Amino acid sequence: MAMKWSDLLGENLIEANARQDSIIYRHVPISELDNKVVGIYFSAHWCGPCRNFTPKLAKCYEEVQSELQDRFEIVFVSSDQDEKSFDEYFQTMPWKAMPFSDRDRKKSLSEKFKVEGIPTLVVLSADGNLLSPDGSNDIASKGPDAIRSWLKDEPKSSAVQQEYLWPGVSCNGCQMNPLVGERHKCSTCDDYNLCSACQKKGHEHELTIVPDTLATVSELVYKEIIPSVTLYFGQYWHDNIGHALFDGLYPAYVALIRFSPRHLHPFRILAGLGDCNVCWSEDIYRSFGGLGILTQINLNKMSRGNWFMFEELIMGSGTLCHRCIQPNLQLSGGVELDASRLFRDKMYQQHGLVQPIVREKSSSEKRTSHDLLLAYVIDNQRFTSSDRTEINAAITEINNYTNSYLNKTLNSTTKLQWPLVHVSYLSYNQMKTLNLSSIQINSTPFNFQSSTYELSENDFIGQLKIFRQMDIHITGPGTRQMYQTFLSDGSVTINLGGIRPFGTENTERAYSSYLEQYMTSGTPYIKGLYYPINERHKGIKKNEVIKLIRQASQIILQGFSLPVNARDNLAPDGQLFVEMCENDKEFCSLVTMRTDDKHLACLDIWIEDFVHEHHQWQLEGFIDNGRNITCPFNHSLLHELREKYGIKHKQTNH
């Protein structure tokens, strides 16, 4: 039965009328695909591998057109982000395309054919049966012969569609891969198989039919074992370094620590990553594990018709993610498994850097009272222009004091009013490193990376170098907080806070927000300080910043005890939450135990919203799309604890 292509691709396709500066498209009725084998080509201009593959596919397509007498067609289905990119890319193609505007149909096609990466070429017979889930591999290995084989297989495709598929086995006659249907094996030749059609043509040796019942694992499995330990995790938003490090890599590493000593040895990373053409987190993953990175998209492609076996595979981090709130409000595993330190030390080691100075019992170890401490304010998107002005004024005052003493001759008896601190203001994009791209070294045809890759530094290494020498780390909530784990023993992190709800700055509804304070409590080799909780809503002020930096410098040189008690590393609202969890067990279970019966809104907790009874934490709940969402807890106990910890309540009313 002929395929009704309009159900799949719509009523009309387009093709370019001319290859010239002006883009003119001609609408083509879908009936032009009738009685043809069709390749549906999922591709995009932004995709480097796609741009490399498209000219090869076009060459094969044009080579066989006259020979096959118009029995084969390709339809481009674009994954481009805008129509301009689609227009530019489509001009390089000699075949037809589905209109770019039909985004809903593109999405349904991707789902129907389980397209997990591009380029992908789905090949269908004239009656709509699947000839190849991804013909791009066939094109790459066989060239135009791949198209010829699809046309050869096409008449029998519907007959064998329900027959047994032999993964990892191909027909040595017609190259059908994988072989479908009856499998005839030569009793003399090594690993020689024929399909039923090629068997009829004869063979010089005796052939025996292999029954389906003998298709055991040992027969089917492609003899490919992926050696050593492989650590799997899925990762969303890996374009954001905070998410890349602590949503995916850190929780997976904590899971690996539980299978000691595997975390101390090189391992491979298998990562489920989305498409991203600007991400550099994959370089971090590759270096961190030591045995490289394999993406799930590529493994899925390679597994079509093949089987792979992992020597050891560790997967599943459970509730160890950094946003999986713990009753003690700590970064999962950071204290009890020493995971923060292990993660930090491995990150330095795997990037070729000397590990931070070890201080075991006190922050003052290997320091003197006249040491110049280095403080860095990391720019934060939550800082307003007024905040930045106040911060820079604080930096100027502290540096002027330090410079006035540095210009004098100091000795061990010189009395200092304050410790000497030099403060710098940085943003991450200023933390650059040495560029070796100008060094000319020949690469081999088998190495996809630059020959200088192992010797080159990336910007992340430049950032680690700064954090290694940093004594005082100062920033606001969000991504900029995530690097505090990389600080040296006995350092201080200052959380300048932000404002919630967003957009309420300088209003009576605004309250202080520290967000990732659990990162600090889960890092026992540093000390956390916080901007005063009842003052932050007024904006950052110079004098408060000066007080915090001087307090940090004093406790460093006076020697705060290591490890730091986790609870002491929390802001007042964080300490309130821990006590609330200890005394209201139902509430604690509601926000920390991830089970199917829990409402996501109750698990998606930010401590400051809870403390100020915002949205779902209001007594009467919160209306969202006509539904009332409420997370029950002991409001009277919360009110008592707010008073105990000196937190002034902000009534948000919605």
N, C-alpha and C positions, 0 to 999 in steps of 0.2 A: 504493500500500500504506500503510495507516494506521501511524502511529508508535507504537511500544511505549514509552510514556512512563516506565514503571516502570524500564526499563533505564537511563534517564538520571537520573531524579529520585527513585527509590525507590517504595515501595508506597503511601505516604500523604503528603499535605501537611497543613498546618494553616491555619486561619483564625480570626480573633478572633470570639468569640460576641457580645461587646458592647464598646463603647468606654466604659469606665468605670474606676474606680480599681482594681478587682480584674481581674486578667488571666486570662481563661478562654479556652482554645483548644479548637476542635473539630477532630477529625481528619477529613480529607477523602480519600476514595479517589482514587487517581491516575486512575481511569477518567473523572473529571469533565473531564479535559483532552482526551478523545477527540474527534476531528473539529474541533479548534480550532487557530487560530493562537496560538502561545504566545510571550510575551516573557519571557526569563529575565533578571531584574534583579539585577545584581551591585552592591551598595551597602553603605554602613555609616554608622552614626550619627556617628562621629568625623570623617567626611569632609565638609568645608564645602560643596564643590560638589554633593555628593550631597544634602545637606539643602536646598539651593536648588532642585535639579532635581526632587526627589520630589513636592512639591506641584503642580508643572506637569504631571508625568506622571499624577498622581492625577486632576487636573481633566480631562485628555484622556480618561483611561480611563472615568471616570464619564459623560462627555458622550456617548460612543459606545455604551455598553452596551445600552441599549434599542434603538437603531437597528440594531446588528449582531446582535441576537437571540442573544446569548450565544455568539458565534463566536470571541471573542478573550479570552485570559486572560493574566495576568502572575503569575509566580512569583518571589518575593523570595528571593535567595540571599545570606546575610549575610556580610560581611567584618568584622563587629564582633569586639571582643576578648573580650567576655564576654556571658553570657546576659542580664544585667540591661540592658545597652545595646541588645541585640537586642529585648527586650520593649518597651522605651520607644520605640524607632524603629518597630517593626512596628505599634504602635498608631495610627500616623499613616497607615497604608496600607489601601486598600480591597480589596486582592487577597489572594492566598494566599502561603504561604511554605514553603520546605523547612525542616524542623526544624533548629534551631540546632545540636543535638547531632551532626548528621551531618557532621562536619568533613572526614572522608575523602572523602565524595562532593563536598563543596564544592571541595576541592582538585582533584579529578579534573575537575570541570566547568571550573574556571578554566584548567586545562592544555589541555583539549579545545578550548575556544573561544579560547585564547590571550589571556586577559584580562590586560592589562598595566597597567590603571588603572581607577579607578571615578570616576563612575558609568558602567557599561556595560550596555546593553540588547540582548541577543542575541535576534533574532526568528527563530522557526522555523515552517515551514508545518505543516499537520496531518500530513503524511507525513514530517516531520523534516528537510526541506530548509532550507538557510540562506536566509532572505529578507533579513536585514541583520545584519552582524557587530556593529554598534553603532547601534541605532535611536535613541539619545539625541540624536544630531545632527539626525535627521529630526524628532523631537518638538520640539526647540528651534526649528527653522526653519518647520515646517509645522503644528504643533499636532495636533489630532485628525485632520486629513487624512492624516497619516503612517500612522495605524492603518488608515484606510480604504484607503490604497494597498496596505498589506500584505495586506489581505483581498482586494483586487482582483487582486493578483499571485499570490495563493496557488494557485489552481487550475492555473496554467501553470508553477509553479515547478519541478516535477520534470522537466518536458519540456525546460526551458532550462538545467537545472543544469550540463550538460556543454558548453553552447554558449559562444561567445566572450564575454568580459566586456570592456567598453570603458571603461577607467579615464578619469575626467574628462569622460565624455559621458553626458548624461541624455536621457531621452525627453521631448520638449516636449509630448507628449499626456498621458500618464499619470504623468509625473514619475519614472519608474523611474530610479534613480540608484545605481550606474552602469547604463547600458543593457546588457542581456544578449541575445545572439542576433543576428538580422539587424538591421543598422543602415541605415535609409533616410534619406538626406540630401537636403534641399531644395536645388535648383540655383539658386534665386533668393534665398531668405532667408538672412540671416547666421547661421551656426552654429545651424541648425534641424535636429533629428534626430527620427525616430520609430522606435519598435520595430515589430516585424512586426504585432502586434495593432492598434496605432493606425494603422499604414499602411493597413490594410484599410478604415478609416473614411473615407479619402480626405483630400486636401489641395489647396488652391487652386493650387499650383504643381507642376511635375514633380518627382518624387522619383527618386533613383538609389540603388541598393543599393551600399553600400561593402563590398567583399570583405575577408575577414580578411587577405589577403596585402598589403593596402594599410594595414594597421594599423601603420605605421612609428612610430619614436620621435617624429617631428615631429607625427604625428597624435595620439599617445597622451598625450604629456607635457602636463600642465596647465601653462600658461605662467606658472609662478611660480618666479622665481629668488631665492634667499636671498642677498643681496649681501654683499660684503666677506669677511673671513676668519672662518671658524667653527672653533673648537677643540673637539674631541670627547674626552670621557673618561667612563669608567664609575666609579661611586663607591659603595662599601659603607660602612655605618656613618657616614654624614655627620652623624649627630646628635652625634658626638664631634668636636670642633674639630680635634684633632690629626690624626685620619684624614681629615677633610674637607679640610684644607690640604695634607697631605703624601702621602696615598695617591692623591689624584686631581688636585687643582689644580696642585701643584708639578711632578710628573712631566710633565703635559701642557704646562706652560709651558716646561719644559726642551726638550721636543720642538719647541715653537714657536721657541725661541731659535735652533735650527739652521737655521731659514728666515729669518734676519735680512734686513731690519729689521722683519719683521711683529710681533715681540714688543714693539716700541716704539710701535706704533699701536693704536687701539681694535680689539677683535675680539669676536665673539659666542661664547658658550659653549653647546655642546650636551652635556648631561650625562645619563647613565643613572643615575637616582637611584631609590632605593626610597621607599616611602610613609613620610612622617614629618610629623606635625602639630605637632612642637615644635622643628623644626630652624631655625636662623637662618643656617646656612652658605650657603644659597642667596642671601641678601642680599650676602654677601661675594663669591661668584662673580659676581653681577650687576655689582657695583661694580668688581671687579678687571678684567674684560674691557672694560667700557665700552659695549658694544653690547647688554647684556642677556643673559638666559639662556633657552634653549629646552630643555625636558626631553624625553628620548627617548619617554617615555610619551605626551606630547601630540603629538609629531611622528608617532608611529605611528598615533594616532587620526586625525590630519589627513590622513594618507597613504592612508587607505582610500578607494580610488576616485580618488585624485589622485596626481600625481607632483610632486616638488619637486627643484630643481637648486640645488646649492651653488656659488657662484662660486669659492670656495676652501675646501676642507675638509682640516684637518690632524688626523690621529688616529694613535694608536699610540705609546706611550712605551717599549715594549720593557722593558729591565731598568733603567729609570731610577727605579723606585719607591723610596721611602725605606727599605723593608725588603728591597730587592734588594741583598744584601751585595756590596760591591766588594772586590777584593783589597787596596786601600789603605784600606779601612774609612772611606770618606768618603761623605757625602751626594752622590748622583749629580749630576754637573755643577756642584756647588757651587764647586769651585776652577777646574777646567779651562775651564768656560764662564762663570765669574763669576756663575753662576745664583743663588746665595744672595743676593748683593748686588742683582742685577737684580730678583729676586722681592720683596725687602724694599722697595726704592725704589718699585717700581710699586704695592705694597700701600699705602704711605703716600700716594703721589700720587693714586691712584684713590679714596682715602677723604678727600681734601681736606685732608691734613695736610702741614705743612712737613717735608721729608725730614730725616733725622738729620744731625748735624754730620759733615762730611767730614774725616777724618784720614788722610793718605796714607802716612806713613812711621813714625809713632810715636804711641803712645797718649797721650803727654804734650802733643801739639800742642793749642793753644787751651785749655790748662789751666795753672794755677799751683799751686805747692806748698801753698798755703793754701786751695785750693778745698774746698768741702764736697761730698763724694761721696755720692750717693744709692744705697743698697742696699735691695733688696726680697727678702724671703723669701716665696716663693709656696707656700702650703699644699699638701700632697701627701697623698694617701690612704695612702701607704706609711709616713707618720710615725705612730709610736705616741704615746700620751699622754705617755710618758716622754720621747720625742724632742722633743715640742713644749715640754715643760717646760724641757729643756736649751737648746733654741734660744732661747726667750724670755729665759732667764737670760743668754745670750750677748748678745742684743740690748740688754738693760738695761745690761750692763756697758759695751758700746761706746758707747751713747747717753749714758750718764752721763759718760764721758770727753769726748765731743764737746761736750756741754752745758757742762761745766766750763770749756772754752776759749772757747766762744761767748759766755759771760758776761763774758769779759775783753776788753780792747782788744788786738787782734792787729795786728802790722805784719809787714812782709816779713822782719824779722830775728828774729822770735819763733821759738824752737826748739821744735819739736813732736816728742814721742816717737813718736807715730803719726799718720798722716794723719787728718783729720777725716772721719768717716763717720756719716751718719744712717741707721739701719736701720728699716724698716717690715715688718710681717708682714701679708700680704694673701692672700685667696683670690680666685679669679676672679669669684665672684658678688658680691664687694664692689666690683669695678671697674665702676661705673655711670656713666652720662653724662646729659647734659641731656635732659629729656623735653619735647617741644614738643606733646604730644597735646592740651593744653588750649587751644592757639591755634586759633581757629575760622576756617577758610578753606574757601570753597566749592570742591568738586571738580567736574570735568566728568563727564558720563555715559560718556565714552569712556576714562577713565583708571581702571584698576583699583587704582592705588596712591593713597595720601593725597597731597594737593597739597603737603604739607610734606615729602614723602619726600626730595627732593634736599637739603633744608636741615636735616633731622633727623639726629641722631647716634644710633647704636646702641651697645650695650655693647662691641662689638668695637673701635669707634673710641675709646671710653674706655680700653680696654686698651692700644691702640697708643700713646695719649698718654703713658701711664705708662711703657711700654717705651722710648719715645723719650728720656725724661729719665733713664733708669736707667743707672747706672754699673756696678753689681754685681748680677747676677741669681743668686738662690740657690734651689734646689729639689731634689727627688729625681727619679727616673726616671719615665717615662710621659708622659702628655699634657702635663704641666707643663713638660717639657723642650722641647716643640716650638716655643715662641715665641722661643727664643734667637736665631733667625735675624733677628728684628726689632730686635735691639739695635743701638745706635750703634757706629760705628767706635771701637776702642780700649776697649771694655767688657770685663768679665770675667764669665763664667758659672761658678758653683760647683755641681758635681753632688755632692749629699750622699749619693747612693747609696741602695740598698735591700738587701733580703735575698732570696736564693734558696737552696734551693727555698722556695716560699711556705709559710708556716706553721712554719718552722724557727727563728724568732727565739729568741735566747738558748740555742741548742744548739750542739754541736760540729760539726754537719753544715752549719750556715749559712755562706754565703760572700757576699762583697760583689757587688753588681750595679749597673751603671751604665747598662745597656740602650742608650739612644740616643746613645752617645758619638760615633757617626759624624756626628750633626748638628753637633757641635762641631768635629770635624776638617774638615768640609765648609763651615765658615763662617770664612774666613781673616781677617776683620776683627775677631774677638774672641779672647780667650784663655780656655782652659778650665783649671779647677782641680778636683781630686777629693778627696773625703774619703779618708783613708789606707786602702788596700785591705785591709790585714791587721787593721784596727781596727773596721771598720763593723759586723761581726757582733755586736759588744758593745753596739750601740745608739749613737745620736748623743750626743756629749758636749759640754758647754759649751765647754771649753777648745779642743777641736779646731775648733769653729765660729769661735771668736774668732781663732784662728791663721789660718784660711783667709780670713776677711774682711780681716784686717790685711795678710796677704800680697797679697791682691787689690788693696787700696788702694795699697800700696807700689809694686807693679809698674806700676800705672796711671800714677802721678805720676812715677815714675822713668823711665818710657817704654819699654814693650816694643815690639819692632820689628813693623811691619806691612808686608806681610801675615804672619800667623803661619804657621810651618811646620806643615803638617797633622798630621804625625806627633807633633809636640810637643803637640798638642791632644788626644791620646788618653791614657786611663788606662793603667797598666802592662799590664793584660790586653789592651787594644786594641793596644798596641805589640807585644806578644807575638804576637797574631794576624797582624799584617802581616808580621812576620819569619817566622812559620810558613808563610804563603802564599808567601813568596819562596823558601823552601827545600824545601817539599813541594808540588810542582806538582800532583800527583794530588789531594791534599787540597784545594788551592785551587780546582781545577776542580770538584770535588765540591760545594763550598758556594757557588760564585759563578756557574757556567755552568748556565743553566736549560734543560735538554733533557729530552725525554720519558723517557729512560732513567734519570734521576736520581730517587732517592727523595725525596719531599717533606720527610721528617723531616731529611734532610741539608741541604736548602736553608733550612729553618726554623731557622736557627742564632742563638742568643744567645751572645755571646762568653764570658760567664762560665760558662755550662753546659759549653761545650767545654773551657775551661781546667781545670775541675774534674772533667772526664770523667763528666758526669751523663747518665743515660738512654742515648740512642743513641750517646753518645761513650765509653761504657765499652768496655773491651777485649773483653768477652764480649757486648756488645750489650744490648738492652733488650726484654723481652717485653711486647707490647701486643696484647691480644685473641688470645693464643695464637700470635702471630707474633713472630719474633725480628727486631728492627730494629737494624742496626748500620751505622755510617758509618766506614769504615776510614781510618786515617791513621798517621803515624809517631809512636807513643806515646813512644818514647825521646827523640825530638827535643823533644816537648812538655815532657817532664820536665826536660830540660836548660834549656829556655827559661824554665820556671817558676822555676828556681833563679837564672838570669841576671837576671830582673826582680824577684826577691825576693818572689814570691807564694807564701804558705803554702798548701799543698794541703789541701782539705777532702774527705775520703772520704765520698761520699754513699751508696754501696752499693746504689743502685737507680735 
